[in-house]
Amino acid sequence: MSAAYYEEVTNHCPNAQVVYDLFHVLARYGREVIDRVRVDQANKLRSSVVERKLIKGSRWLLLRNRDNLNLEQEVHLQELLACNQDLMTTYVLKDDLKQLWSFIDINEARQFWYGWRKRALDSNLEPLIRFARNLETKIQFILSHSLYPLGTNLLEGVNNRIKVIKRMAYGFRDDQYFFLKIRGAFP
């Protein structure tokens, strides 16, 4: 999602269609919205040690997918969301944002985006409003996923495997052997 990456792609591959993946958009949402709202809410509760501790220790709980929570974490999340409307709003909108990657019709995806953006702007949560406005300038790269349903998960896995080979390759005498090892890892 960085401007430098976009510039390199458009310079070297002018016909390429840029597609933002779910992981990177949600990672940014987590940093810019969930973390900020969580910290703001914790700061408001300086006088209540118990409630403040509940919110301060909830970062990973709010970032994780609900499907990956055990029963104890699910109960903790329910308690947290029930006692804090702002965290509930950011959490629900995070889950709704994920749906943008499920559309195969770009017009349906666009309509869904307009609804999501309106709810984000109406939330009165400054980090969420800022995120929605920022995302609006790049929404075509998310909507293009409905035309080109790509994910970076395979590419991330390949890059990770190459990094492992590179670490193990310490002492290889030539690049040719290194590239042979990479080719051998992906027959």
Secondary structure, 3 states (H helix, E strand, C coil): CCHHHHHHHHHHCCCCCCCCCHHHHHHHHHHHHHHHHHHHHHHHCCCCHHHHHHHHCCHHHHHCCHHHCCHHHHHHHHHHHHHCHHHHHHHHHHHHHHHHHHCCCHHHHHHHHHHHHHHHHCCCCHHHHHHHHHHHCCHHHHHHHHCCCCCCHHHHHHHHHHHHHHHHCCCCCCHHHHHHHHHHHCC
